[in-house]
């Protein structure tokens, strides 16, 4: 009895577990060495020194600029809007289709569907966001309702941003290139126009205040409409543990489910995108090895001798091949050939 294939394949799930165990095994192996232990202690000390003010401000409230952190958490919808606009414009979502060569060989060799490969990539990203949200939530403690609400807000918000950028990447086989560029440019231009038009709102008698500017930009009529889909994530972060947190969490999860449902509906050629992603990765690694860290600029080489202005737009070769009714003696022909050769050496 043949049924509809599941979107999660057990083989890919085991592959995720094997890769996770391998990563932890390599990490512990590096930490056992003297250099790895030194680097680990250095990283822990740096992170601890950076997180200590947040922990002190949470329990004592003695941080002088605690108002700054509350302003940042209050403008989460605006920050998420800016991140989504920039990620879509620079097509960051195509990185979800980039598989490492061993993964690509395993995935393409098996009878996996596009949905199953997408589920595999989302599982790896979900595990990454668990670690990232657990660390980033500490920075939001001074103004968050609780540590749990901060973790859930950052996790669901980060996965939603990932889903939106992935949705734009999956539109590549369906939409023309100029249409995708137009959508991304229009979104980024609208966000930039919103930020620039709200600059006068940040001016006061004491000077410019970026906190007032961000809050005014978000609370403006246009800003309220553009940031409306991201408001539940800010409410979730500010909610204490209780029924209000559960309500906002349900709404955030619903937004996340809708975004990923659209991704699955547009997922028509993940295998082809994965192969293209590996090619981009190899080209990027090759450029980094050769010392080219920037983008490759395509320059079209235009022969200068074929568009001389003082020849009336006629090319040099055609000018030399033009027959004149006037008789030339040997001296004049020699002068013409020498001049043409010099033009060819200079302009050719």
N, C-alpha and C positions, 0 to 999 in steps of 0.2 A: 504494500500500500504506500503510494508516494504522496507525501503531503508537501505543503509549502515549506521551503527551507527557513530555518530560524535566522534571525539577524545576528545571533551570537554563535559562533562555531566553537565547540569544545577544544579543537586543536589550537586555534588562535588564543583561546583563554590560557591553555597550558603554556603557549609560547610567551605570553605576557608574564606568567609566573616564573618561567625559566630565566627570562631576561632580567626580572627584578632580583632574583636570587643571585644571578651572575654579577649584577651591579653591586649588591651588598658584599659579595665575596671579594670582589676587586677592591672595594673601599676598605674593608677590614685588612686586606693584604697590604695595602699602602700604609694604613695606620700602624701596622706592626713594624715597619721600617723606621729608622731614626728620623729621616727627612720627612716622611709622612706624618709621624707623630708631632714633629715641630710645626708643620703646616696646619695640622688639625688644632693644636693648642692656640696657634696664632689666629685662626679663623674663629674659634670659640671665644677668645678674648675680645676680638674686634666686635663680634655680634653682641656679646655681653655688655661691652661699654656703650654700644649704640642703643641697646634696649633698656639699660638701667634707668635713664631719665623717665621713660614711659612707665615703668613699674613704680617708680617713686611717686610720679604724678598721680597715678591711679589710686594709691593708698593714702597719700598725704595731701594731695592737691596743692603742693608747694611749688610746682613748676610755674615760672613767671609767664611764659608764653603758652599757657594751656589753652587760651582762647584761640590760638592759631590752629591747634589740632581739632577743636570743635568746629571751626570754620571749614576745615578741609573735609571732615566727615559730613558736614551739612551740604557740601557741594559735590557729593558723589555722583548724582545724576548728570551734572554738567561734565565732570571729568570722564565719566563713561561715554558720554556722547562724543567728546573730543577724541578719546582713544579709538572708538569704533570708526569715526570718520577718517582718522589718519591711517588706521589699519586697513580699511577698505581702499583708500587711495593708493597706498603703497603695496597692496595685494599681499598682505601678510598671511592671509588665509591659505595661500598655496603651499605654505610650509607643512600643513597637515597632510598633504599628499606626498611629501618627501619621505621615502623609506630608505633605510640603509641597505646596501647591496645584499647582505645576508638575509635581511627581512624580505627584500623584494624577491629573491630566489625562492624562499619558502612560501611566500604568499601566492606568487604567480604560478608556482608548480602545483599547488593544490586546487581542488575543485571548489574554490571559495567565490561567493558572489560579491558584488560591489557593496552591498549592505553589510556583509560580514567583515570585509576589509575595513570599512568605515567604523564599525563597532570596535574593531581591534585598535585602531588609531585613537578613538575616543577613550577607550579604557586606559591607554598609556597616558593620555593627557589628563584624565581624571585623577590618576595617581599622582601626577606631577602637581596638580592644583591642590591636592590635599596637603602636601608639604609646604607649598608656597603660602596658602591661606593661613596655615597654622602659625607661620612666622610673621606674616604681614598683619595678622590680627593683633599682635602685641603693640604695634604702633598706633592702633586705633583704640586702645584701652582707655586713655584719658576721657574720651567722650562717648564710648560705646556703652550700650546697655549692659552687656556682659561679654565675657570672652567667647562664649558659645555663639551668641548672636553675631559677633564680629566675624568669627570663622565661617559661619554659614552664609553671611552676606557676601563676603569676599569670594567664597567658593562658588556660589551660584552666580554672582555677578561676573566672575572671570570666565566661567563656562559659557555664560550667555554671550559675552564678547567673542569667545572662540567660535560659538555657533554662528554668529552673524558674519564673521569674517570667512568662515568655511562656506556659508551660503553664497557669498559673493564669489569665492573660488570655484564652486560647483556650477556657477552660471556661465563659465567659460565655454563649454561645448554648446550651450544653448543660445547665447547672445553673441552678436558681433562684437569685435574688439572695440569699435568706436562707441558702441552703446554702453559697454561696461565702463569705458573711460569717461563717458559723459555722466553716468550716474555717480561715479566716484568723485569726479571734479565738482559736480553740483552739490553733493553732500558736504564735501570739505569747504567749498566756497560759502555755503549757507552758514556753517558753523563759524568760519572766520568772520563773516559779515556780522553775525550775532555778537561775537566777542568785541569786534572793533566798534560797532555802534553803541555798545554799553560802556565804553571807556569814560565818557563824561559823567556817568553815574558814580564812578569811584572818586571823583574830585570832591574835596571838602575844604573848609577853612584851614585845616591842619595839613593839607597836601593830598597826595594820592594815596588811597588805601586799597590794596589789592583784595582784602577780605570783603570790603563793601562792594567792590567791582564784581567779584564772582557771585556774591549773593544777589546783587541787583540784576546781573545778567541771567541768572537762573530763574529769578522771580518775575522777569519781564513777560509780557503776554506771549511773544514768540518763543522765548526760552522755556516757558512752562509747557508749551505744546511739544517742543522738540525733545525735552527731557522727561516727558510723561512716562514713557515705557521703563525708565530706570529709577523712578521714584520709589517703588517697593523695596529696592535693595538698600537705599538709605534708611527707610523706615525700619527695615529688619535689623540693621546695625544699631540703631538707637533704641530698640525695644528691649526691655529686660526679659528675663526668662518668665514665661507665662503664656496666657492665651493670645495676647497681642503678638508675641513672637511667632507662635504657631500660625496665626492668620497671615501675617506677612510672609512667612516661609512658604506657606501653601501657594500664595500668589507668585512668589519668585520661582518656585518649582514649575508652576503652570507656564510661565513665560519661557522658562528654559526648555520645557517639553515641546512647546509650540515651535520654538526656533530649531530644535533638532529634528522635529517631524518634517519641517520644510527642507532641511538638509537631506534627509532620507528620500524625500520625494523628488529632489533634483539630482540625486546621486545616480547618474547614468553611465559614467565612464571613469570610475575610480582607478581601475588598473592602468588605463592609458595615461591618466594624470600622474600616477605613481612612477611610471617609466619616465615621463617627462621631468618629474621632480628629481629623479636620480641623475638625469643628464645635467640639470641645473646645478646640483650639488657637486658633481665632478668638475664642471666648468669653473665653479666658484673655488674649489680646492686648488685646481690648477692655476688659477689667477693668483691666489694667495701665495702659492709656492713660488711663482715668478715675480712676486712683489707688487702686483697690481691689485690694490685693495678697493679702488673705486670702480665705477661703472665704465664699461668700454664705450668709448665715443666713436660712433660710426662717422667717418669722414669720406665724403665722395671726392675722388681725385679728378679735377677738371684740368685738362691740358690747356695751358695758357696760350700756346701758339695757335690754337684753333679759334680764338675769339679776340683777336687783336682789334682794338677800337679804330686805330688809324688805317686799318685795311678795309674798313667798311663792313666788318663782320665776316669777311672771307678768310678762310683758313690759309695757313702758310703754304701747305702743300698744294692747295688749289691755286693759290696766287702764283706759285712757281710754275704750275702746269698750264697757266693761261697763255695762249698764243697771242702775240701782238703783231699787228700788220707792219709795225715800224721795223726797218732793218737795223740790226745791232752788229757792230763790229766785234772783233775779238776782245778788245779792251773793255767794252761795255758789258759783254757777256761774263767776262771774268769778274768784274766788279759786282754784278748782280749775284753771281754764284757765291762770292765771298760774303756779301751782305746777308744772303739767305742762310748760309751756314752759320754765321754769327747769331742771327735771330733764332735759329734752331737750337744753338747751344745755350742761349740765355733764356728763351721762353719755352723751349720744348719740354 
